């Protein structure tokens, strides 16, 4: 390969050193932009360090600008005009334990939960606690928190982002979520689309397993849905069949928090939030796109708390993106190698 101190050649064309460096700078810029564009939808993102490290797998939800469904609840629902990703699995007990060990306990923000086993979905967690966990996901990898908390209690209600004090965060359509956040709780539209919309057939299904008929009831596995039994939730990676996008356990296993208020577009921090998806000991009607319940964000005495978990969305907007996935790095190194070969061609 030609040295940059000499006169690199491509065929019969002689490059000046300045031209080569200009091309290299262009390549570096391209690589940087490609990393930003791709890694925000990376399949796996890691959090924590050492023995407290864990990973979340995300599924990209594309097809921005899809039409809303007018047959479910809320009506309309499911239309999202941007690309985002959602956790393939529910947040597990192990993830909460590692949050507590890494951050929560030392900062008096420890999250309490039921204890079954590490790979079971984390349950008996309030909306406020789930929001604290999501904030830590952001700040632990140098992103901006999704939710504004001005008091120190782990179950205290949030405050609203406002245009005067938080112009970079404020979104008039959703003053709960910062515009700079990368990780958040799913809005009702984000959750609904990931569960019921089929981009290939451009339709919405009644159940979040790509069907208008109830899935088979199972205790655990990769088909059907975990509902209508008294055995407790399945492990998060064995919680039934996938949605059309490839997300597991959106029907059954445990109910899941939405970021959104039950009465859509309310902005009162104490307003009840939507929960949906059904659980292991409820019947199939709770999996339907027409079924949604509400719970207060700080309700420590909700009688079905042990049925309630959550999952996380990853957004294409926000501050610094997660570290590139191995796939992306390999692809870009391949591009770099191609550029080197091009510059050194005789």
C-alpha positions in Angstrom: 0.0 0.0 0.0 1.2 3.5 -0.8 2.4 5.7 2.0 0.5 8.9 2.6 3.9 10.6 2.5 4.4 9.6 -1.2 2.1 9.8 -4.2 -0.8 7.4 -3.9 -2.2 6.1 -7.3 -5.5 4.7 -8.4 -5.0 3.2 -11.9 -3.2 5.9 -13.9 -4.5 8.8 -11.6 -2.1 10.3 -9.2 -3.6 11.7 -6.0 -2.1 14.5 -4.0 -1.7 14.1 -0.3 -4.3 16.8 0.3 -6.8 14.9 -1.9 -6.2 11.7 -0.1 -6.7 13.3 3.3 -9.8 15.0 2.1 -11.2 11.6 1.1 -10.3 10.2 4.4 -12.0 13.0 6.3 -15.1 12.4 4.2 -14.9 8.7 5.0 -14.6 9.4 8.8 -17.6 11.7 8.6 -19.5 9.1 6.8 -18.6 6.4 9.4 -19.6 8.8 12.2 -23.0 9.5 10.6 -23.5 5.8 9.9 -22.8 4.9 13.5 -25.3 7.5 14.6 -27.9 6.4 12.1 -27.7 2.6 12.8 -26.7 2.1 16.4 -29.7 3.9 17.8 -31.6 0.9 16.5 -28.9 -1.6 17.6 -30.3 -5.1 18.4 -28.6 -5.2 21.8 -27.6 -2.4 24.2 -25.6 -3.0 27.4 -26.0 -1.2 30.7 -24.1 -1.3 34.0 -20.6 -2.6 34.6 -18.8 -5.6 35.9 -21.0 -8.1 37.7 -23.9 -5.6 37.4 -23.8 -5.5 33.6 -26.9 -6.6 31.6 -28.1 -6.3 28.0 -31.5 -5.4 26.5 -32.5 -6.6 23.1 -34.6 -4.2 21.0 -36.8 -4.7 18.0 -37.1 -1.9 15.4 -40.6 -0.7 14.7 -40.5 0.9 11.3 -43.2 1.9 8.8 -43.5 5.5 10.1 -46.7 7.3 9.3 -48.8 4.2 9.4 -52.6 4.7 9.6 -54.2 4.5 13.1 -56.5 1.7 14.1 -60.1 2.7 14.7 -61.3 -0.6 16.1 -59.4 -0.7 19.4 -59.0 1.4 22.6 -58.0 4.1 22.6 -59.6 5.0 19.3 -57.7 6.0 17.2 -54.5 4.3 18.3 -51.3 2.9 16.9 -50.2 5.5 14.5 -46.5 6.6 15.0 -44.8 8.9 12.5 -41.2 8.0 13.4 -39.0 4.9 13.6 -38.4 3.6 17.1 -37.4 0.3 18.8 -39.0 -1.6 21.7 -37.7 -4.1 24.1 -38.2 -7.6 22.7 -38.8 -8.8 26.3 -40.2 -7.4 29.4 -37.8 -5.9 32.0 -36.6 -8.8 34.2 -36.0 -9.0 37.9 -32.3 -9.4 37.2 -32.2 -6.0 35.5 -33.9 -4.3 38.5 -31.5 -6.0 40.9 -28.5 -4.7 38.8 -30.0 -1.2 38.7 -30.3 -1.3 42.5 -26.7 -2.5 42.9 -25.3 0.0 40.4 -27.3 3.0 41.3 -30.6 2.7 43.2 -29.4 1.6 46.6 -26.6 4.1 46.9 -28.9 7.0 46.0 -31.9 6.0 48.1 -33.7 5.2 44.9 -33.9 1.5 45.4 -36.8 -0.2 43.5 -38.8 -2.8 45.3 -40.3 -5.8 43.4 -41.6 -9.3 43.8 -39.0 -12.0 44.0 -39.5 -15.1 41.9 -36.3 -15.7 39.9 -33.9 -13.5 37.9 -35.4 -14.1 34.5 -39.0 -13.6 35.5 -40.6 -10.2 34.6 -40.1 -7.6 37.3 -43.5 -7.0 39.0 -45.0 -4.9 41.8 -43.2 -1.8 40.4 -45.0 1.5 40.3 -45.0 3.8 37.2 -42.8 6.2 39.1 -40.3 3.5 39.9 -40.3 2.3 36.3 -39.6 5.9 35.2 -36.6 6.1 37.6 -35.2 2.9 36.1 -35.6 4.4 32.5 -33.9 7.6 33.6 -30.9 5.6 34.9 -30.7 3.7 31.5 -30.2 7.1 29.9 -27.8 8.7 32.3 -25.7 5.5 32.7 -24.5 5.8 29.1 -24.4 9.6 29.1 -27.8 10.3 27.6 -30.4 12.7 28.9 -33.1 11.5 31.4 -36.5 11.0 30.0 -38.5 12.2 33.0 -38.1 15.2 35.3 -38.1 14.5 39.0 -37.6 17.3 41.4 -38.0 15.4 44.7 -35.9 12.5 46.0 -38.5 9.8 46.8 -38.3 6.9 44.4 -42.1 6.8 44.2 -42.6 10.6 44.1 -44.5 11.9 41.1 -42.6 13.6 38.3 -42.7 17.2 37.3 -43.4 18.5 33.7 -40.8 19.7 31.3 -41.7 23.3 30.4 -40.7 25.5 27.5 -39.4 28.3 29.8 -37.0 26.3 31.9 -36.4 23.3 29.7 -36.7 24.4 26.0 -34.5 21.6 24.7 -36.7 19.0 26.5 -40.2 20.4 26.2 -42.7 18.8 23.8 -46.1 20.3 23.9 -47.7 17.1 22.8 -46.0 15.1 25.7 -44.6 17.2 28.5 -43.8 14.0 30.4 -41.0 12.9 28.1 -37.8 14.9 27.2 -37.2 15.3 23.5 -33.5 14.5 24.2 -34.2 11.1 25.8 -33.1 7.9 24.0 -34.9 5.5 26.4 -38.4 5.9 27.7 -41.6 4.0 28.7 -43.7 3.3 25.6 -46.5 5.7 24.8 -49.9 4.1 24.1 -49.4 4.5 20.4 -45.9 3.0 20.5 -47.1 0.0 22.6 -50.2 -0.5 20.5 -48.3 -0.4 17.1 -45.7 -2.9 18.3 -48.4 -5.2 19.5 -51.2 -5.2 17.0 -50.0 -3.7 13.7 -48.8 -6.0 10.9 -46.6 -4.0 8.4 -46.6 -6.7 5.8 -50.3 -7.0 5.5 -50.9 -3.4 6.5 -53.6 -4.3 9.0 -54.2 -4.4 12.8 -55.0 -7.7 14.6 -57.2 -8.1 17.6 -54.5 -10.0 19.5 -50.7 -9.2 19.8 -49.7 -12.5 18.2 -50.7 -11.7 14.7 -54.3 -13.1 14.9 -57.9 -12.2 15.3 -58.5 -15.3 17.3 -57.2 -16.0 20.8 -53.7 -17.6 21.0 -53.4 -20.9 22.7 -53.0 -20.6 26.5 -49.5 -21.8 27.6 -47.6 -21.7 30.9 -44.3 -21.0 29.0 -42.8 -21.3 25.6 -42.3 -19.6 22.2 -45.9 -20.0 20.9 -49.3 -19.0 22.2 -49.6 -16.6 25.1 -49.1 -17.0 28.9 -52.6 -16.4 30.3 -55.5 -18.2 32.0 -53.4 -20.2 34.5 -52.3 -19.9 38.1 -48.7 -20.9 37.7 -47.3 -17.3 37.6 -45.4 -15.5 34.8 -43.0 -17.3 32.5 -39.4 -16.2 32.0 -39.3 -13.1 29.9 -37.7 -15.0 27.0 -40.3 -17.8 27.2 -43.4 -15.7 27.4 -45.3 -16.8 24.3 -45.5 -16.1 20.6 -44.2 -12.9 18.8 -46.1 -9.9 17.5 -45.9 -9.3 13.7 -42.8 -7.1 14.4 -41.2 -9.9 16.5 -41.8 -8.7 20.1 -42.5 -11.3 22.7 -45.0 -11.4 25.6 -47.1 -8.3 24.6 -50.1 -10.6 25.2 -50.3 -12.3 28.6 -47.5 -12.9 31.1 -47.8 -9.6 32.9 -49.7 -6.3 32.3 -47.4 -3.5 31.2 -47.2 0.2 32.0 -47.7 2.7 29.3 -46.1 6.1 29.6 -49.4 7.7 28.6 -52.2 8.8 30.9 -55.4 6.7 30.8 -57.4 9.7 29.6 -55.2 10.6 26.6 -53.1 13.7 26.6 -53.7 14.7 30.2 -50.6 16.3 31.7 -51.3 16.0 35.4 -48.4 14.1 37.0 -50.7 12.3 39.3 -53.1 11.2 36.5 -53.6 7.4 36.2 -51.5 5.7 33.5 -52.6 3.1 31.1 -51.8 -0.6 31.5 -52.5 -3.3 29.0 -51.6 -6.7 27.5 -53.2 -9.1 30.0 -51.4 -11.4 32.5 -50.9 -15.1 33.3 -54.0 -15.5 35.4 -56.4 -13.3 33.4 -58.5 -14.6 30.5 -58.0 -14.0 26.7 -60.2 -10.9 26.6 -57.5 -8.9 28.4 -55.1 -9.5 25.5 -57.4 -7.7 23.1 -56.7 -4.4 21.5 -59.9 -3.1 23.0 -58.8 -3.8 26.6 -56.9 -1.2 28.7 -57.0 -0.4 32.4 -55.6 2.4 34.5 -53.5 2.6 37.7 -52.2 5.6 39.6 -48.5 6.2 39.1 -47.6 5.9 42.8 -50.1 3.3 43.8 -48.3 1.0 46.3 -51.6 -0.8 47.2 -53.0 -1.7 43.8 -54.5 -5.1 44.4 -53.0 -6.6 41.3 -49.5 -5.2 41.6 -47.9 -8.6 41.3 -49.4 -8.8 37.8 -47.8 -5.6 36.5 -44.5 -5.1 34.7 -43.1 -3.0 31.9 -40.8 -2.8 29.0 -38.6 0.0 27.4 -38.6 1.9 24.1 -35.5 3.2 22.4 -36.0 6.4 20.3 -34.3 7.6 17.1 -33.9 11.1 18.6 -32.1 12.2 21.7 -28.6 12.9 22.8 -25.6 10.5 22.5 -26.5 7.1 21.1 -25.5 3.8 22.6 -22.1 2.2 21.6 -22.1 0.7 18.2 -23.1 -3.0 17.9 -20.5 -5.5 16.7 -22.4 -5.8 13.5 -22.2 -2.1 12.8 -18.5 -1.9 13.7 -17.7 -4.8 11.4 -19.6 -3.3 8.5 -17.9 0.0 8.9 -14.5 -1.6 9.2 -15.3 -3.3 5.9 -16.0 0.0 4.4 -12.7 1.3 5.7 -10.9 -1.6 4.2 -12.6 -1.0 0.9 -11.5 2.6 1.0 -7.9 1.6 1.8 -7.8 -0.8 -1.1 -9.2 1.9 -3.4 -6.6 4.4 -2.3 -3.7 1.9 -2.7 -4.8 0.4 -6.0 -2.0 0.4 -8.6 
